[in-house]
């Protein structure tokens, strides 16, 4: 009697498993919604599952903007931050502007001139390149930010330093300072200025 009951229960369980397998084979796996958890097997079938930062606006306030976004709402705050930092590069020229004499050929004044030029054009080139990757709006915005009267004054000063021979293009290698090379591509020395020995 007990053996017969156990056989009946066993057969019922076996039929149930067979039915589940039969019907499960014809169904496809449901793709998860972004608010569903990521699949337990780690397959990430939900794609990019929402996080608490997406579902709680207050926590998402500090979320990083998409790095490739050409939306002004994403890139303008970053430009404002970067332009505050860029003021230090512009400030390097304060003790140089208006001075184009031979004292800039040697010593600490020479080192300061090279530091100012290399730092400024490296930062300006890097910023323009990074924001240009976002798209035309970001590219136009960063070009405006680096075209202030202060930037035009720096360009004018460096152009004259190149023309007088106080600064040479070889002092600012093209491979490392593409922005410098682009801005002053057509600038040629008009005087002898500093000699090669002075520049060392």
Secondary structure, 3 states (H helix, E strand, C coil): CHHHHHHHHHHHHHHHHHHHHHHHHCCCCCCCCCCCCCCCCCCCCCCCCCCHHHHCCCHHHHCCCCCCCCCHHHHHHHHHHHHHHHHHHHHCCCCCCCCCCHHHHCHHHHHHHHHHHHHHHHHHHHHHHHHHCCCHHHHHHHHHHCCCHHHHHHHHHHHHHHHHCCCCHHHCCCCCCHHHHHHCCCCCCCCCCCCHHHHC
